[in-house]
Amino acid sequence: MRQLQPKPDYGEDSYRGYGRLTGQVALITEAESGVGRAVALAFAREGADLALSALEQNADIDETARLVKHAGRRAVVICGDVRDEDYRQFLVKNTIVRLGHLDGLVTSSAAQDHRDATARILAAIRSGYAAGQARSACGGRASLCVPGFFGG
């Protein structure tokens, strides 16, 4: 693995957090580095417990989980390909079983079909694995889909 110079700042030394997401659970895809890791750390420092999805178990996703746990939150790593329907169903169900509920979804993907993956994960949520109705229009490279995540 190539080391970036200068080392990326994911907020580990700069972002404090104020507990604004205490009691919430979020699912973050592509959480092993970059935007996904920064979002995971920020959400953890705001008080959310996290399900962290990555294509495969590796040192990068383990480091993200370590940062979340160091922030005092629960981190569940679930590995698989979000393009696969069975994995998406498993991902949502496993998040709820292991963390109790699911309040928010953040997709962070460099793939061009990330909007389709987001829509399909939301479909898995709507199919009955999560309480409530997911209602969000997602777009952009990193999408935040939050059914009632901030009290709305």
MDTraj code that builds the backbone (N, CA, C; nanometers):
import mdtraj as md
import numpy as np

residues = "MET ARG GLN LEU GLN PRO LYS PRO ASP TYR GLY GLU ASP SER TYR ARG GLY TYR GLY ARG LEU THR GLY GLN VAL ALA LEU ILE THR GLU ALA GLU SER GLY VAL GLY ARG ALA VAL ALA LEU ALA PHE ALA ARG GLU GLY ALA ASP LEU ALA LEU SER ALA LEU GLU GLN ASN ALA ASP ILE ASP GLU THR ALA ARG LEU VAL LYS HIS ALA GLY ARG ARG ALA VAL VAL ILE CYS GLY ASP VAL ARG ASP GLU ASP TYR ARG GLN PHE LEU VAL LYS ASN THR ILE VAL ARG LEU GLY HIS LEU ASP GLY LEU VAL THR SER SER ALA ALA GLN ASP HIS ARG ASP ALA THR ALA ARG ILE LEU ALA ALA ILE ARG SER GLY TYR ALA ALA GLY GLN ALA ARG SER ALA CYS GLY GLY ARG ALA SER LEU CYS VAL PRO GLY PHE PHE GLY GLY".split()
xyz = np.array([
    [0.0837, -0.1172, 0.0000],
    [0.0000, 0.0000, 0.0000],
    [0.0889, 0.1244, 0.0000],
    [0.0583, 0.2179, -0.0861],
    [0.1347, 0.3415, -0.0979],
    [0.0925, 0.4394, 0.0117],
    [0.1875, 0.4984, 0.0789],
    [0.1600, 0.5977, 0.1834],
    [0.1534, 0.7366, 0.1208],
    [0.0489, 0.8084, 0.1522],
    [0.0330, 0.9439, 0.1006],
    [0.1196, 1.0409, 0.1792],
    [0.1785, 1.1372, 0.1078],
    [0.2583, 1.2417, 0.1697],
    [0.2074, 1.3759, 0.1202],
    [0.1672, 1.4666, 0.2028],
    [0.1603, 1.4495, 0.3475],
    [0.0479, 1.3537, 0.3850],
    [0.0540, 1.3030, 0.5056],
    [-0.0463, 1.2099, 0.5551],
    [-0.1826, 1.2792, 0.5571],
    [-0.2888, 1.2115, 0.5081],
    [-0.4222, 1.2729, 0.5075],
    [-0.4690, 1.3056, 0.6491],
    [-0.5412, 1.4147, 0.6623],
    [-0.6000, 1.4531, 0.7909],
    [-0.7467, 1.4145, 0.7876],
    [-0.7812, 1.3088, 0.8603],
    [-0.9197, 1.2628, 0.8676],
    [-0.9943, 1.3304, 0.9813],
    [-0.9310, 1.4228, 1.0476],
    [-0.9923, 1.4916, 1.1594],
    [-0.9521, 1.4352, 1.2936],
    [-0.8637, 1.3345, 1.2925],
    [-0.8252, 1.2708, 1.4193],
    [-0.7592, 1.3674, 1.5159],
    [-0.6934, 1.4695, 1.4637],
    [-0.6304, 1.5684, 1.5515],
    [-0.7049, 1.7016, 1.5545],
    [-0.8029, 1.7185, 1.4661],
    [-0.8630, 1.8505, 1.4550],
    [-1.0128, 1.8565, 1.4836],
    [-1.0850, 1.7465, 1.4681],
    [-1.2302, 1.7515, 1.4860],
    [-1.2686, 1.7042, 1.6250],
    [-1.3433, 1.7852, 1.6964],
    [-1.3778, 1.7567, 1.8354],
    [-1.5091, 1.6814, 1.8505],
    [-1.6169, 1.7280, 1.7973],
    [-1.7484, 1.6663, 1.8118],
    [-1.8200, 1.7169, 1.9355],
    [-1.9541, 1.7180, 1.9280],
    [-2.0345, 1.7750, 2.0351],
    [-2.1508, 1.6846, 2.0775],
    [-2.1493, 1.5583, 2.0365],
    [-2.2545, 1.4666, 2.0762],
    [-2.3870, 1.4870, 2.0064],
    [-2.3870, 1.5501, 1.8909],
    [-2.5117, 1.5804, 1.8206],
    [-2.5808, 1.4578, 1.7619],
    [-2.5105, 1.3449, 1.7546],
    [-2.5697, 1.2227, 1.6986],
    [-2.5793, 1.1114, 1.8029],
    [-2.5735, 1.1465, 1.9291],
    [-2.5801, 1.0474, 2.0361],
    [-2.7071, 0.9644, 2.0232],
    [-2.6909, 0.8326, 2.0310],
    [-2.8033, 0.7411, 2.0206],
    [-2.8401, 0.7013, 1.8788],
    [-2.7728, 0.7575, 1.7809],
    [-2.8005, 0.7270, 1.6411],
    [-2.7076, 0.6166, 1.5915],
    [-2.7507, 0.5470, 1.4878],
    [-2.6701, 0.4447, 1.4215],
    [-2.6648, 0.4778, 1.2738],
    [-2.5449, 0.4784, 1.2177],
    [-2.5270, 0.5058, 1.0753],
    [-2.4524, 0.3907, 1.0096],
    [-2.4827, 0.3695, 0.8845],
    [-2.4142, 0.2737, 0.7991],
    [-2.3339, 0.3535, 0.6982],
    [-2.2028, 0.3281, 0.6920],
    [-2.1146, 0.4018, 0.6013],
    [-2.0471, 0.3027, 0.5077],
    [-2.0663, 0.3217, 0.3774],
    [-1.9991, 0.2357, 0.2801],
    [-1.8657, 0.2983, 0.2410],
    [-1.7753, 0.2143, 0.1914],
    [-1.6410, 0.2595, 0.1517],
    [-1.5754, 0.3360, 0.2664],
    [-1.5868, 0.2809, 0.3862],
    [-1.5434, 0.3500, 0.5075],
    [-1.3957, 0.3327, 0.5383],
    [-1.3220, 0.2644, 0.4538],
    [-1.1846, 0.2322, 0.4893],
    [-1.0844, 0.3452, 0.4705],
    [-1.1166, 0.4478, 0.3958],
    [-1.0208, 0.5566, 0.3781],
    [-1.0916, 0.6780, 0.3201],
    [-1.0165, 0.7845, 0.3060],
    [-1.0669, 0.9043, 0.2404],
    [-1.1904, 0.9620, 0.3059],
    [-1.2883, 0.9957, 0.2230],
    [-1.4109, 1.0581, 0.2693],
    [-1.4827, 0.9670, 0.3691],
    [-1.4889, 0.8378, 0.3392],
    [-1.5571, 0.7437, 0.4283],
    [-1.4990, 0.7413, 0.5679],
    [-1.3672, 0.7404, 0.5780],
    [-1.3034, 0.7398, 0.7100],
    [-1.3275, 0.8718, 0.7831],
    [-1.3165, 0.9836, 0.7123],
    [-1.3396, 1.1134, 0.7753],
    [-1.4827, 1.1248, 0.8274],
    [-1.5788, 1.0782, 0.7482],
    [-1.7187, 1.0813, 0.7918],
    [-1.7380, 0.9903, 0.9123],
    [-1.6786, 0.8715, 0.9082],
    [-1.6910, 0.7779, 1.0208],
    [-1.6380, 0.8403, 1.1493],
    [-1.5228, 0.9029, 1.1408],
    [-1.4647, 0.9643, 1.2604],
    [-1.5511, 1.0803, 1.3101],
    [-1.5991, 1.1631, 1.2188],
    [-1.6843, 1.2758, 1.2594],
    [-1.8139, 1.2260, 1.3227],
    [-1.8779, 1.1267, 1.2625],
    [-2.0021, 1.0722, 1.3186],
    [-1.9773, 1.0108, 1.4555],
    [-1.8666, 0.9388, 1.4694],
    [-1.8342, 0.8778, 1.5992],
    [-1.8126, 0.9855, 1.7044],
    [-1.7413, 1.0901, 1.6696],
    [-1.7174, 1.1976, 1.7666],
    [-1.8433, 1.2769, 1.7970],
    [-1.9431, 1.2657, 1.7098],
    [-2.0732, 1.3270, 1.7380],
    [-2.1639, 1.2320, 1.8158],
    [-2.1169, 1.1085, 1.8401],
    [-2.1905, 1.0163, 1.9259],
    [-2.2598, 0.9003, 1.8588],
    [-2.2461, 0.8835, 1.7282],
    [-2.3139, 0.7745, 1.6578],
    [-2.2334, 0.6451, 1.6648],
    [-2.3048, 0.5331, 1.6751],
    [-2.2457, 0.4017, 1.6561],
    [-2.2510, 0.3719, 1.5075],
    [-2.1531, 0.2941, 1.4572],
    [-2.1397, 0.2814, 1.3126],
    [-2.1242, 0.1384, 1.2644],
    [-2.1898, 0.1106, 1.1529],
    [-2.1610, -0.0076, 1.0726],
    [-2.0734, 0.0418, 0.9584],
    [-1.9582, -0.0195, 0.9432],
    [-1.8604, 0.0227, 0.8435],
    [-1.8509, -0.0844, 0.7360],
    [-1.8864, -0.0492, 0.6139],
    [-1.8826, -0.1439, 0.5038],
    [-1.7582, -0.1195, 0.4189],
    [-1.6941, -0.2297, 0.3812],
    [-1.5790, -0.2245, 0.2919],
    [-1.5841, -0.3477, 0.2026],
    [-1.5180, -0.3404, 0.0909],
    [-1.5163, -0.4540, -0.0011],
    [-1.4540, -0.5764, 0.0648],
    [-1.3452, -0.5553, 0.1383],
    [-1.2784, -0.6677, 0.2053],
    [-1.2144, -0.6220, 0.3356],
    [-1.1950, -0.7168, 0.4248],
    [-1.1286, -0.6885, 0.5519],
    [-0.9817, -0.6600, 0.5237],
    [-0.9332, -0.5465, 0.5720],
    [-0.7926, -0.5120, 0.5519],
    [-0.7499, -0.4120, 0.6588],
    [-0.6248, -0.3744, 0.6562],
    [-0.5711, -0.2837, 0.7583],
    [-0.6408, -0.1482, 0.7560],
    [-0.6857, -0.1021, 0.6390],
    [-0.7507, 0.0288, 0.6297],
    [-0.8846, 0.0311, 0.7030],
    [-0.9684, -0.0686, 0.6816],
    [-1.0979, -0.0703, 0.7499],
    [-1.0784, -0.0972, 0.8993],
    [-0.9774, -0.1765, 0.9328],
    [-0.9469, -0.1992, 1.0744],
    [-0.9052, -0.0691, 1.1427],
    [-0.8312, 0.0154, 1.0716],
    [-0.7902, 0.1445, 1.1271],
    [-0.9105, 0.2370, 1.1466],
    [-1.0025, 0.2371, 1.0514],
    [-1.1234, 0.3178, 1.0683],
    [-1.2011, 0.2707, 1.1906],
    [-1.2178, 0.1404, 1.2055],
    [-1.2885, 0.0858, 1.3218],
    [-1.2170, 0.1235, 1.4513],
    [-1.0848, 0.1207, 1.4502],
    [-1.0070, 0.1582, 1.5686],
    [-1.0327, 0.3042, 1.6056],
    [-1.0352, 0.3919, 1.5066],
    [-1.0608, 0.5336, 1.5323],
    [-1.2000, 0.5552, 1.5911],
    [-1.2983, 0.4833, 1.5390],
    [-1.4357, 0.4940, 1.5905],
    [-1.4409, 0.4475, 1.7356],
    [-1.3797, 0.3339, 1.7635],
    [-1.3800, 0.2807, 1.8997],
    [-1.3023, 0.3718, 1.9944],
    [-1.1940, 0.4293, 1.9463],
    [-1.1159, 0.5228, 2.0273],
    [-1.1986, 0.6457, 2.0635],
    [-1.2953, 0.6794, 1.9771],
    [-1.3860, 0.7917, 2.0046],
    [-1.4971, 0.7505, 2.1011],
    [-1.4938, 0.6256, 2.1471],
    [-1.5909, 0.5796, 2.2457],
    [-1.7202, 0.5241, 2.1884],
    [-1.7209, 0.4916, 2.0607],
    [-1.8420, 0.4421, 1.9961],
    [-1.8224, 0.2988, 1.9485],
    [-1.9334, 0.2331, 1.9178],
    [-1.9276, 0.0967, 1.8647],
    [-1.9036, 0.1022, 1.7144],
    [-1.8210, 0.0101, 1.6664],
    [-1.7930, -0.0026, 1.5237],
    [-1.8088, -0.1485, 1.4851],
    [-1.8917, -0.1732, 1.3860],
    [-1.9123, -0.3069, 1.3319],
    [-1.8635, -0.3044, 1.1884],
    [-1.7675, -0.3904, 1.1547],
    [-1.7159, -0.3991, 1.0188],
    [-1.7895, -0.5120, 0.9467],
    [-1.8443, -0.4793, 0.8294],
    [-1.9169, -0.5764, 0.7487],
    [-1.8608, -0.5656, 0.6070],
    [-1.8064, -0.6747, 0.5565],
    [-1.7370, -0.6689, 0.4277],
    [-1.8145, -0.7389, 0.3163],
    [-1.8109, -0.6777, 0.2001],
    [-1.8748, -0.7329, 0.0819],
    [-1.8892, -0.6254, -0.0245],
    [-1.9466, -0.6642, -0.1369],
    [-1.9604, -0.5765, -0.2524],
    [-2.1011, -0.5171, -0.2564],
    [-2.1131, -0.3856, -0.2396],
    [-2.2448, -0.3209, -0.2357],
    [-2.3194, -0.3308, -0.3687],
    [-2.2532, -0.3748, -0.4737],
    [-2.3231, -0.3965, -0.6004],
    [-2.4057, -0.5252, -0.5984],
    [-2.3805, -0.6110, -0.4997],
    [-2.4483, -0.7401, -0.4890],
    [-2.5744, -0.7286, -0.4033],
    [-2.6889, -0.7646, -0.4596],
    [-2.8176, -0.7525, -0.3907],
    [-2.8199, -0.8284, -0.2582],
    [-2.7707, -0.9510, -0.2567],
    [-2.7712, -1.0300, -0.1329],
    [-2.6867, -0.9628, -0.0249],
    [-2.5724, -0.9064, -0.0647],
    [-2.4884, -0.8371, 0.0332],
    [-2.5588, -0.7143, 0.0883],
    [-2.6252, -0.6365, 0.0019],
    [-2.6952, -0.5172, 0.0507],
    [-2.8005, -0.5541, 0.1542],
    [-2.8769, -0.6593, 0.1271],
    [-2.9771, -0.7052, 0.2230],
    [-2.9100, -0.7484, 0.3537],
    [-2.8012, -0.8254, 0.3417],
    [-2.7266, -0.8716, 0.4582],
    [-2.6700, -0.7530, 0.5359],
    [-2.6170, -0.6540, 0.4652],
    [-2.5557, -0.5369, 0.5262],
    [-2.6551, -0.4625, 0.6146],
    [-2.7714, -0.4365, 0.5625],
    [-2.8730, -0.3648, 0.6391],
    [-2.9211, -0.4488, 0.7567],
    [-2.9537, -0.5741, 0.7305],
    [-3.0035, -0.6620, 0.8367],
    [-2.8984, -0.6792, 0.9470],
    [-2.7745, -0.7023, 0.9087],
    [-2.6660, -0.7226, 1.0052],
    [-2.6424, -0.5959, 1.0884],
    [-2.6527, -0.4793, 1.0262],
    [-2.6393, -0.3531, 1.0996],
    [-2.7445, -0.3451, 1.2098],
    [-2.8681, -0.3734, 1.1747],
    [-2.9771, -0.3628, 1.2715],
    [-2.9653, -0.4682, 1.3806],
    [-2.9310, -0.5904, 1.3426],
    [-2.9155, -0.6970, 1.4424],
    [-2.8036, -0.6631, 1.5402],
    [-2.6923, -0.6137, 1.4900],
    [-2.5755, -0.5912, 1.5752],
    [-2.5767, -0.4580, 1.6494],
    [-2.6443, -0.3569, 1.5932],
    [-2.6436, -0.2246, 1.6561],
    [-2.7817, -0.1784, 1.7022],
    [-2.8834, -0.2583, 1.6782],
    [-3.0151, -0.2302, 1.7333],
    [-3.1129, -0.1579, 1.6431],
    [-3.0645, -0.0733, 1.5557],
    [-3.1487, 0.0004, 1.4621],
    [-3.0594, 0.0670, 1.3589],
    [-3.1203, 0.1371, 1.2653],
    [-3.0447, 0.2080, 1.1624],
    [-3.1136, 0.3411, 1.1365],
    [-3.0393, 0.4498, 1.1550],
    [-3.0938, 0.5841, 1.1390],
    [-3.0454, 0.6556, 1.0146],
    [-2.9254, 0.6219, 0.9669],
    [-2.8709, 0.6962, 0.8546],
    [-2.7802, 0.6128, 0.7683],
    [-2.7672, 0.6549, 0.6438],
    [-2.6827, 0.5874, 0.5458],
    [-2.5938, 0.6907, 0.4788],
    [-2.4643, 0.6627, 0.4741],
    [-2.3704, 0.7469, 0.4010],
    [-2.3004, 0.6570, 0.3006],
    [-2.3111, 0.6912, 0.1728],
    [-2.2379, 0.6156, 0.0713],
    [-2.1233, 0.7018, 0.0221],
    [-2.0080, 0.6444, 0.0191],
    [-1.8886, 0.7128, -0.0287],
    [-1.8200, 0.6167, -0.1235],
    [-1.8273, 0.6455, -0.2516],
    [-1.7783, 0.5504, -0.3500],
    [-1.7126, 0.6217, -0.4654],
    [-1.6026, 0.5666, -0.5119],
    [-1.5361, 0.6221, -0.6289],
    [-1.5933, 0.5638, -0.7571],
    [-1.6756, 0.4612, -0.7458],
    [-1.7353, 0.3987, -0.8635],
    [-1.8394, 0.4906, -0.9255],
    [-1.8592, 0.4788, -1.0535],
    [-1.9554, 0.5633, -1.1229],
    [-2.0998, 0.5241, -1.0953],
    [-2.1224, 0.4024, -1.0463],
    [-2.2594, 0.3580, -1.0222],
    [-2.2994, 0.3749, -0.8763],
    [-2.2385, 0.4717, -0.8041],
    [-2.2671, 0.4883, -0.6617],
    [-2.4119, 0.5277, -0.6366],
    [-2.4732, 0.6029, -0.7253],
    [-2.6131, 0.6414, -0.7046],
    [-2.7025, 0.5194, -0.7100],
    [-2.6717, 0.4279, -0.8013],
    [-2.7482, 0.3045, -0.8105],
    [-2.7296, 0.2217, -0.6836],
    [-2.6070, 0.2131, -0.6332],
    [-2.5824, 0.1384, -0.5096],
    [-2.6565, 0.2022, -0.3928],
    [-2.6568, 0.3336, -0.3849],
    [-2.7298, 0.4027, -0.2791],
    [-2.8779, 0.3717, -0.2880],
    [-2.9340, 0.3812, -0.4071],
    [-3.0766, 0.3520, -0.4252],
    [-3.1086, 0.2092, -0.3850],
    [-3.0207, 0.1176, -0.4154],
    [-3.0464, -0.0229, -0.3829],
    [-3.0334, -0.0497, -0.2332],
    [-2.9406, 0.0185, -0.1660],
    [-2.9329, 0.0037, -0.0204],
    [-3.0576, 0.0624, 0.0437],
    [-3.1013, 0.1771, -0.0062],
    [-3.2254, 0.2355, 0.0448],
    [-3.3436, 0.1423, 0.0211],
    [-3.3438, 0.0723, -0.0927],
    [-3.4503, -0.0246, -0.1185],
    [-3.4454, -0.1371, -0.0155],
    [-3.3254, -0.1792, 0.0223],
    [-3.3124, -0.2825, 0.1258],
    [-3.3672, -0.2312, 0.2588],
    [-3.3420, -0.1059, 0.2884],
    [-3.3948, -0.0474, 0.4118],
    [-3.5471, -0.0435, 0.4057],
    [-3.6010, 0.0004, 0.2928],
    [-3.7458, 0.0093, 0.2771],
    [-3.8133, -0.1268, 0.2815],
    [-3.7399, -0.2323, 0.2472],
    [-3.8016, -0.3643, 0.2365],
    [-3.8377, -0.4241, 0.3714],
    [-3.8124, -0.3511, 0.4792],
    [-3.8601, -0.3985, 0.6077],
    [-3.7531, -0.4214, 0.7101],
    [-3.6270, -0.4056, 0.6771],
    [-3.5213, -0.4273, 0.7744],
    [-3.5088, -0.3111, 0.8713],
    [-3.5527, -0.1931, 0.8314],
    [-3.5404, -0.0769, 0.9192],
    [-3.6779, -0.0163, 0.9434],
    [-3.6957, 0.0365, 1.0617],
    [-3.8220, 0.1025, 1.0941],
    [-3.8289, 0.2356, 1.0216],
    [-3.9504, 0.2769, 0.9888],
    [-3.9685, 0.4064, 0.9244],
    [-3.9478, 0.3982, 0.7750],
    [-3.9664, 0.5089, 0.7099],
    [-3.9525, 0.5154, 0.5654],
    [-3.8322, 0.6008, 0.5307],
    [-3.7447, 0.5441, 0.4477],
    [-3.6282, 0.6196, 0.4030],
    [-3.6738, 0.7157, 0.2950],
    [-3.6511, 0.8423, 0.3168],
    [-3.6922, 0.9418, 0.2193],
    [-3.5791, 1.0416, 0.1988],
    [-3.5101, 1.0247, 0.0890],
    [-3.4012, 1.1162, 0.0604],
    [-3.3631, 1.1072, -0.0864],
    [-3.3241, 1.2163, -0.1423],
    [-3.2683, 1.2154, -0.2765],
    [-3.1176, 1.2288, -0.2613],
    [-3.0474, 1.1337, -0.3139],
    [-2.9019, 1.1303, -0.2952],
    [-2.8319, 1.1652, -0.4245],
    [-2.7222, 1.2326, -0.4135],
    [-2.6415, 1.2651, -0.5299],
    [-2.5019, 1.3009, -0.4874],
    [-2.4135, 1.3093, -0.5841],
    [-2.2754, 1.3449, -0.5543],
    [-2.1917, 1.2243, -0.5191],
    [-2.0629, 1.2454, -0.5024],
    [-1.9698, 1.1363, -0.4746],
    [-1.9941, 1.0780, -0.3369],
    [-2.0151, 1.1625, -0.2396],
    [-2.0501, 1.1143, -0.1060],
    [-2.1928, 1.1578, -0.0788],
    [-2.2779, 1.0619, -0.0573],
    [-2.4197, 1.0919, -0.0384],
    [-2.4598, 1.0616, 0.1035],
    [-2.5338, 1.1505, 0.1627],
    [-2.5853, 1.1311, 0.2971],
    [-2.7349, 1.1128, 0.2864],
    [-2.7815, 0.9943, 0.3188],
    [-2.9243, 0.9634, 0.3102],
    [-2.9729, 0.9409, 0.4511],
    [-3.0558, 1.0301, 0.4999],
    [-3.0863, 1.0307, 0.6417],
    [-3.2360, 1.0387, 0.6659],
    [-3.3022, 0.9216, 0.6831],
    [-3.4435, 0.9268, 0.7188],
    [-3.4599, 0.9598, 0.8665],
    [-3.4868, 1.0849, 0.8974],
    [-3.5069, 1.1250, 1.0368],
    [-3.3798, 1.1308, 1.1184],
    [-3.2627, 1.1280, 1.0556],
    [-3.1357, 1.1204, 1.1269],
    [-3.1118, 1.2434, 1.2132],
    [-3.1523, 1.3595, 1.1643],
    [-3.1335, 1.4821, 1.2402],
    [-3.2654, 1.5326, 1.2955],
    [-3.3550, 1.4388, 1.3259],
    [-3.4824, 1.4749, 1.3866],
    [-3.5883, 1.5161, 1.2855],
    [-3.5609, 1.5032, 1.1561],
    [-3.6568, 1.5446, 1.0545],
    [-3.7390, 1.4318, 1.0017],
])
top = md.Topology()
chain = top.add_chain()
for i, resn in enumerate(residues, 1):
    res = top.add_residue(resn, chain, resSeq=i)
    for name in ("N", "CA", "C"):
        top.add_atom(name, md.element.get_by_symbol(name[0]), res)
traj = md.Trajectory(xyz[None], top)
